[in-house]
Amino acid sequence: MEHISLILSDLDGTLFRNDKSVSNHTKETIIRAQEKGILFGISTSRALVNAVKFLDGINPDVIISNGGALAFHRTKDKIQQKIYDSKFTKEETQTLIEKTFQVLGKETVISIDNEKGLYSNAGEDDFGDKFWTKVDFANFCEPAMKICIQTQDKNAVEKIASSIGIENVDYLPFSDIPWYKLTNKNATKEKAILAVSSALKIPTENMVAFGDDFNDIGMLKLCGKGIAMENAIQEVKDIADEICPSNENDGIAKWMEIHTAGTKES
């Protein structure tokens, strides 16, 4: 790449170590890059509230959250400007919930997130820290930016998506947990990145993206340089331009130290 303007990183399995921490070395490397005029952003399936709570010591210039359904730019004055959002309507959300219980049973665990927060009918201790709201979804009247369903049954997920028109839903499995993610068709990391590109006047060829899982494939293909973590699933490695060390071995920092060393301060 001739010029790097923006570095985007997935969180779990990428920026985060396995215990959800970020090493001081990685934090310092990100800060040095930002001081040189390179923007740093996160691009994650996590809900906004469940992403920023782990970013102590990191001040991302760009936040793409909720699986690509929400994107913000943080200005130098720390003002958070919304760039993009895409969601299921309240009616679509209710239909998807009803269909999920019909297809998979009333005991199926669901999580739903939007700009307000994260909601689930999971057991009190299933998700660890209490950053989410316990609901039974009987009278849930909120739009959803992302719906996650605890299942590995692709056929069942397709039946659920078809309840509002399968062409209107983007659905992908997670490689590390037995869940599927459903979002509005326009709520993908790629769509959010294109909105960021337009808003900040940064060509995608001047972006670098790091990832490890299925929903990172699109953004790694879209950006000028797509980097797979050593711990990434094979499908991500197959499409990546490069492979860096693992999330447990400061992979992002090690790549940045080599490729941003000569960047001049803006």
PETADA-V200330 format. One record per pair of residues at least 24 apart in sequence whose ideal C-beta (glycine too) atoms are under 10 Angstrom apart, sorted by the first residue. I is the first residue (numbers start at 1). GAP is how many residues later the second one is. D is the distance in Angstrom with one decimal. If there is no record, write none. Layout:
i gap d
I GAP D
I GAP D
This chain:
i gap d
1 204 7.6
1 205 7.3
1 206 9.1
1 207 7.2
1 222 9.7
1 223 5.4
1 224 5.4
1 240 9.3
1 258 7.7
2 203 8.8
2 204 8.2
2 222 9.1
3 35 9.5
3 199 10.0
3 200 9.2
3 202 8.8
3 203 5.4
3 221 8.9
3 260 8.4
4 29 8.4
4 32 9.6
4 33 9.7
4 34 5.7
4 35 9.2
4 202 6.4
4 203 7.7
4 204 5.7
4 220 8.1
4 221 7.9
4 252 9.0
4 255 6.9
4 256 6.3
4 259 6.8
5 32 8.3
5 33 6.8
5 34 6.4
5 192 9.7
5 195 8.2
5 196 9.3
5 197 4.7
5 198 7.8
5 199 9.9
5 200 9.5
5 201 4.1
5 202 6.7
5 203 9.1
5 219 9.2
5 258 9.9
5 261 9.7
6 32 7.2
6 33 4.4
6 34 7.6
6 35 6.2
6 55 7.6
6 56 6.6
6 187 9.0
6 190 7.5
6 191 8.5
6 194 7.4
6 196 5.3
6 197 9.7
6 198 9.1
6 200 6.8
6 201 4.7
6 202 7.4
6 203 9.1
6 217 8.5
6 218 9.6
7 26 6.8
7 27 9.4
7 31 6.3
7 32 7.2
7 33 5.2
7 34 7.1
7 35 10.0
7 53 9.8
7 54 9.5
7 55 9.4
7 200 7.4
7 201 4.8
7 202 7.8
7 203 7.6
7 216 9.3
7 218 9.3
7 220 9.4
7 245 8.0
7 248 9.1
7 249 6.9
7 252 9.3
7 253 8.0
8 31 9.0
8 32 8.1
8 33 4.8
8 34 7.2
8 35 4.7
8 36 9.8
8 52 9.2
8 54 7.0
8 56 7.2
8 181 8.3
8 184 9.7
8 185 7.0
8 188 8.5
8 199 6.2
8 200 7.0
8 201 4.6
8 202 7.1
8 203 8.6
8 208 9.7
8 211 6.7
8 212 9.6
8 214 9.9
8 215 6.8
8 218 10.0
9 31 7.6
9 32 7.4
9 33 5.8
9 34 6.8
9 35 8.5
9 49 9.7
9 51 8.8
9 199 8.9
9 200 7.5
9 201 4.5
9 202 7.7
9 207 9.6
9 218 9.1
9 220 9.7
9 238 9.9
9 242 9.9
9 243 5.9
9 247 9.9
10 32 7.6
10 33 5.9
10 34 5.9
10 35 8.1
10 36 9.6
10 54 9.6
10 179 8.4
10 199 8.0
10 200 6.3
10 201 4.3
10 202 6.3
10 203 7.1
10 205 8.2
10 206 5.2
10 209 8.2
10 210 9.4
10 219 8.5
10 222 9.5
10 226 9.7
10 237 9.4
10 242 9.8
11 31 5.9
11 32 8.3
11 33 4.3
11 34 8.2
11 35 6.0
11 39 9.5
11 40 6.3
11 43 7.3
11 44 8.7
11 54 9.3
11 200 9.7
11 201 9.8
11 236 9.5
12 32 7.3
12 33 7.8
12 34 7.4
12 39 9.8
12 42 9.6
12 162 9.0
12 164 7.7
12 165 9.7
12 200 7.8
12 201 7.7
12 235 8.4
13 162 8.6
13 163 7.0
13 197 10.0
13 198 8.2
13 199 4.0
13 200 6.3
13 203 9.1
13 216 6.5
13 218 6.1
13 219 7.3
13 220 9.0
13 223 9.8
13 233 8.8
13 234 5.5
13 235 9.6
14 28 9.2
14 29 9.2
14 30 8.7
14 195 9.6
14 196 5.3
14 197 5.7
14 198 5.1
14 199 8.3
14 202 7.6
14 213 9.2
14 214 9.3
14 215 5.6
14 217 8.7
14 218 8.2
14 222 9.9
14 230 9.7
14 232 9.5
14 233 5.6
14 237 8.0
14 238 7.1
15 25 9.8
15 27 6.9
15 28 9.8
15 29 8.6
15 39 9.0
15 40 8.8
15 43 8.2
15 45 9.8
15 195 7.3
15 196 9.9
15 197 9.9
15 214 9.5
15 232 7.2
15 236 9.2
15 237 6.1
15 238 9.6
16 28 9.4
16 30 9.8
16 38 6.7
16 39 9.7
16 231 6.5
16 232 9.9
17 229 9.1
17 230 5.7
17 231 5.4
17 232 9.1
17 233 8.8
18 213 8.9
18 228 9.5
18 229 7.1
18 230 6.1
19 229 9.4
20 33 9.5
20 34 5.5
20 108 9.2
20 109 9.9
21 33 7.7
21 35 9.2
22 32 7.4
22 33 7.5
22 34 8.1
22 35 7.2
22 36 6.5
22 225 9.6
22 228 9.4
22 230 9.3
22 231 9.4
23 224 9.9
23 225 9.4
23 226 9.5
23 227 5.7
23 229 9.9
23 230 7.3
24 33 7.6
24 226 9.9
24 229 9.9
25 225 5.5
25 228 5.5
25 229 9.1
25 232 9.3
26 31 9.4
26 32 8.4
26 221 9.5
26 224 5.4
26 225 8.9
26 226 6.1
26 227 4.2
26 228 9.1
26 230 8.6
27 28 9.2
27 29 8.6
27 30 4.5
27 31 5.7
27 32 9.9
27 226 8.6
28 29 8.8
28 225 8.0
29 221 8.0
29 223 7.7
29 224 4.0
29 225 8.4
29 226 9.4
29 227 5.2
29 228 6.1
29 231 8.3
30 27 8.8
30 28 5.9
30 29 8.8
30 30 8.5
30 222 8.1
30 223 7.7
30 226 7.4
30 230 9.9
31 26 8.3
31 27 8.1
31 28 8.3
32 221 9.7
32 224 8.3
32 225 8.7
32 228 7.8
32 229 9.3
32 231 9.6
33 220 9.6
33 223 5.7
33 224 9.2
33 226 9.6
33 227 4.9
33 228 9.6
33 230 7.4
34 24 9.5
34 25 7.8
34 26 9.2
34 27 7.1
35 228 9.8
35 230 6.6
35 231 9.6
36 224 6.6
36 225 9.2
36 226 9.3
36 227 4.5
36 228 6.8
36 229 5.2
36 230 7.4
37 223 9.9
37 226 6.9
37 227 7.5
37 228 5.7
37 229 3.1
38 168 9.9
38 170 9.1
38 218 8.5
38 221 10.0
38 222 6.0
38 225 6.1
38 227 9.8
38 228 8.7
39 34 8.8
39 35 9.4
39 157 9.3
39 161 7.6
39 163 7.6
39 167 10.0
39 168 9.1
40 212 9.7
40 216 9.0
41 30 8.8
41 31 9.3
41 32 8.6
41 33 9.0
41 151 10.0
41 152 9.1
41 155 7.5
41 159 9.9
41 166 9.0
41 168 9.4
43 24 9.5
43 25 7.4
43 28 8.7
43 146 5.1
43 147 9.7
43 149 7.2
43 150 7.1
43 153 9.2
43 166 7.0
43 167 8.9
43 168 7.8
43 172 9.3
43 173 7.9
43 176 6.0
43 180 9.7
44 24 9.1
44 145 8.6
44 167 9.8
44 171 9.3
44 172 9.7
45 24 9.5
45 68 9.4
45 101 6.9
45 103 8.3
45 127 8.9
45 129 7.9
45 134 10.0
45 136 6.0
45 138 8.9
45 144 8.5
45 168 8.3
45 169 9.9
45 170 5.9
45 171 9.3
46 67 8.2
46 72 8.8
46 100 9.1
47 64 8.6
47 65 9.1
47 66 3.5
47 67 7.8
47 68 8.8
47 69 9.5
47 70 7.1
47 71 4.5
47 72 9.5
47 84 8.5
47 85 8.3
47 98 7.6
47 99 7.1
47 101 9.8
48 24 8.1
48 32 10.0
48 65 7.9
48 66 9.0
48 67 6.8
48 68 9.4
48 69 8.7
48 70 9.0
48 97 8.8
49 64 7.9
49 66 9.2
49 67 8.5
49 68 5.7
49 69 6.1
49 82 6.0
49 83 8.4
50 61 9.8
50 63 7.5
50 67 9.0
50 68 5.8
50 77 8.9
50 79 8.9
50 81 5.6
50 82 7.6
53 76 8.0
53 78 6.3
61 135 9.8
61 139 8.7
62 130 9.1
62 131 9.0
62 134 5.7
62 137 9.5
62 138 7.7
62 140 9.4
62 145 9.8
63 129 9.7
63 133 9.8
64 124 9.8
64 125 6.1
64 127 9.6
64 128 4.5
64 129 7.0
64 131 9.0
64 132 7.2
64 155 8.6
65 48 8.5
65 50 9.2
65 80 8.3
65 81 9.0
65 124 10.0
65 127 8.8
66 47 5.7
66 48 7.4
66 49 8.0
66 52 9.5
66 78 9.1
66 79 4.0
66 80 4.9
66 115 9.8
66 117 7.6
66 121 7.1
66 126 9.1
67 46 8.7
67 78 7.3
67 79 4.6
67 80 9.6
67 81 8.9
67 103 8.0
67 105 8.5
67 114 5.7
67 115 8.8
67 116 4.8
67 117 9.4
67 120 6.0
67 121 7.2
67 122 7.2
67 125 9.0
67 148 6.6
68 77 9.0
68 78 8.8
68 102 8.3
68 115 6.9
68 116 9.4
68 118 8.6
68 119 5.2
68 120 4.3
68 121 4.1
68 122 7.1
68 123 5.9
68 124 4.3
68 125 8.0
68 127 9.5
68 147 7.9
68 150 8.7
68 151 8.3
69 44 8.5
69 45 8.2
69 46 8.9
69 74 9.9
69 75 8.6
69 76 3.6
69 77 5.9
69 101 9.7
69 114 5.6
69 115 6.7
69 117 8.4
69 118 3.6
69 119 8.5
69 120 9.7
69 122 8.9
69 123 7.6
70 43 9.2
70 44 8.5
70 45 6.3
70 75 5.9
70 76 9.2
70 117 8.2
70 122 7.5
71 118 9.3
71 120 8.9
71 121 4.2
71 122 8.1
71 123 9.8
71 124 5.8
71 125 5.8
71 128 8.4
72 120 9.9
72 124 9.3
73 122 9.9
73 123 7.1
73 126 6.4
73 127 6.4
81 118 8.1
82 33 8.8
82 113 9.9
82 117 9.7
83 109 7.6
83 112 5.1
83 113 5.7
83 114 9.8
83 115 8.4
83 116 4.7
83 117 8.1
84 102 9.0
84 103 8.9
84 107 7.2
84 108 5.1
84 109 9.2
84 110 8.6
84 111 3.8
84 112 7.4
84 114 9.3
84 115 8.1
85 29 9.2
85 30 7.1
85 58 9.7
85 60 7.2
85 99 9.7
85 101 9.7
85 102 8.3
85 107 9.0
85 110 9.3
86 59 7.4
86 84 9.7
86 97 7.5
86 98 4.8
86 99 8.3
86 100 4.3
86 101 4.0
86 102 8.5
86 105 6.9
86 106 8.2
86 109 9.3
87 27 6.5
87 28 8.3
87 55 9.4
87 56 4.6
87 57 6.2
87 58 4.8
87 59 8.7
87 96 8.3
87 97 5.9
87 99 9.3
87 100 6.9
88 24 9.0
88 26 9.0
88 54 9.7
88 55 6.0
88 56 4.6
88 57 7.7
88 58 8.8
88 59 7.2
88 76 7.5
88 80 8.6
88 81 8.5
88 94 8.2
88 95 7.8
88 96 5.6
88 99 8.5
89 54 5.7
89 55 8.8
89 75 9.0
89 95 9.1
90 50 8.5
90 51 5.6
90 52 6.4
90 53 5.3
90 54 8.5
91 50 9.6
91 52 9.1
91 73 8.6
92 51 8.0
92 52 7.8
92 55 9.7
92 71 8.7
92 72 4.8
92 73 9.2
92 76 7.8
92 77 9.1
92 92 8.1
93 44 9.3
93 47 6.9
93 48 8.5
93 49 6.7
93 50 6.0
93 51 4.3
93 52 9.7
93 54 7.2
93 71 9.2
94 43 8.8
94 45 9.2
94 46 6.8
94 47 7.4
94 48 9.4
94 50 9.5
94 70 10.0
95 65 9.3
95 68 5.1
95 69 5.4
96 48 7.6
96 51 5.9
96 53 8.9
96 64 6.1
96 65 7.7
96 67 6.2
96 68 6.4
96 73 8.2
96 86 6.8
97 24 9.6
97 40 5.0
97 41 9.1
97 43 6.3
97 47 8.7
97 50 7.8
97 52 9.7
97 63 9.3
97 66 9.7
98 39 8.9
98 62 9.5
98 65 7.7
99 57 9.7
99 60 7.1
99 61 4.7
99 62 8.5
99 63 8.2
99 64 3.9
99 65 8.4
100 37 8.8
100 47 8.0
100 49 5.7
100 50 9.8
100 51 8.6
100 56 8.5
100 57 9.0
100 59 9.4
100 60 5.3
100 63 8.8
100 82 9.2
101 36 8.0
101 37 9.9
101 59 9.7
102 57 8.8
102 58 8.6
102 61 8.7
103 46 9.5
103 48 8.9
103 50 8.6
103 52 9.2
103 53 5.1
103 54 8.7
103 55 9.7
103 56 5.2
103 57 5.7
103 59 10.0
103 60 8.9
104 45 7.2
104 46 8.5
104 47 5.8
104 49 7.5
104 52 5.8
104 53 9.2
104 55 9.3
104 56 7.9
106 30 9.6
106 31 9.9
107 43 9.7
108 29 9.9
108 41 6.6
108 42 6.4
108 43 7.0
108 48 9.4
108 52 9.9
109 39 8.7
109 40 7.7
109 41 4.1
109 42 9.0
109 70 8.6
110 25 9.2
110 27 6.3
110 30 9.4
110 34 9.8
110 37 6.6
110 38 7.0
110 39 5.7
110 40 7.4
110 41 9.9
110 69 9.8
110 72 9.9
111 24 9.9
111 33 9.8
111 35 8.2
111 36 7.5
111 37 4.6
111 38 8.3
111 39 8.4
111 68 8.3
111 70 9.7
112 25 7.7
112 28 7.2
112 30 7.3
112 31 9.3
112 32 4.7
112 33 8.3
112 34 7.2
112 35 5.2
112 36 7.7
112 37 9.9
112 70 9.7
113 29 9.7
113 31 7.2
113 32 5.8
113 33 5.2
113 34 8.3
113 35 8.2
114 28 5.8
114 29 5.7
114 30 5.7
114 31 4.7
114 32 8.0
115 27 9.7
115 28 8.7
115 30 6.9
116 26 7.0
116 27 9.4
116 29 9.7
117 25 9.1
118 28 9.2
118 30 9.7
119 25 8.8
120 28 8.5
120 30 9.7
122 28 8.3
126 24 9.4
143 41 9.5
144 38 8.4
144 39 8.4
144 40 8.6
144 43 9.7
145 38 6.9
145 39 7.8
145 42 6.4
146 24 9.8
146 35 6.1
146 36 7.2
146 37 5.2
146 38 8.9
146 41 7.2
147 24 9.2
147 33 8.8
147 34 7.6
147 35 4.5
147 36 7.5
147 37 9.9
148 26 8.2
148 29 9.1
148 31 5.2
148 32 6.9
148 33 5.4
148 34 7.4
148 35 9.7
149 29 9.8
149 30 6.5
149 31 5.2
149 32 8.3
149 33 6.9
150 27 8.3
150 28 6.4
150 29 5.4
150 30 8.4
151 27 6.9
151 28 7.2
151 29 6.0
152 25 9.5
152 26 4.7
152 27 8.1
152 28 7.6
153 25 9.5
153 27 8.4
154 26 7.7
156 24 8.7
157 24 9.5
157 25 7.2
161 24 9.8
170 45 8.8
170 48 9.6
172 41 8.6
172 42 5.0
172 43 5.1
172 45 9.1
172 46 9.6
173 40 9.1
173 41 6.3
173 42 9.2
174 39 6.6
174 40 7.3
174 41 8.1
175 37 8.1
175 38 5.1
175 39 6.1
175 40 9.6
175 57 8.9
175 58 4.8
175 59 9.8
175 60 8.4
175 61 8.9
176 36 9.0
176 37 7.3
176 57 8.8
181 33 8.9
181 34 6.7
183 32 9.3
188 27 7.7
188 30 6.0
188 31 8.3
188 34 9.8
189 26 6.4
189 27 7.1
189 28 9.3
189 29 6.0
189 30 4.3
189 31 9.3
189 33 8.3
189 34 9.9
190 25 9.7
190 27 9.4
190 28 4.2
190 29 5.7
190 30 9.7
190 31 8.0
190 32 5.1
190 33 9.3
191 27 8.9
191 28 9.9
191 31 9.7
192 27 8.6
193 25 8.7
193 26 5.7
193 29 5.9
193 30 7.0
194 28 7.6
197 25 9.1
197 26 9.5
208 33 9.2
208 34 9.5
208 44 9.6
208 47 8.2
208 48 8.6
208 51 7.7
208 52 9.2
209 31 9.4
209 32 9.7
210 30 9.4
210 32 9.8
210 34 7.2
210 37 9.2
210 41 7.6
210 42 5.5
210 45 7.7
210 46 9.5
211 25 6.1
211 29 8.3
212 24 5.9
212 25 9.2
212 28 9.9
212 34 8.9
212 35 7.1
212 39 9.5
216 24 9.3
225 30 9.4
225 34 8.4
227 24 8.2
227 25 8.0
227 28 6.2
227 29 10.0
227 32 9.5
229 26 9.8
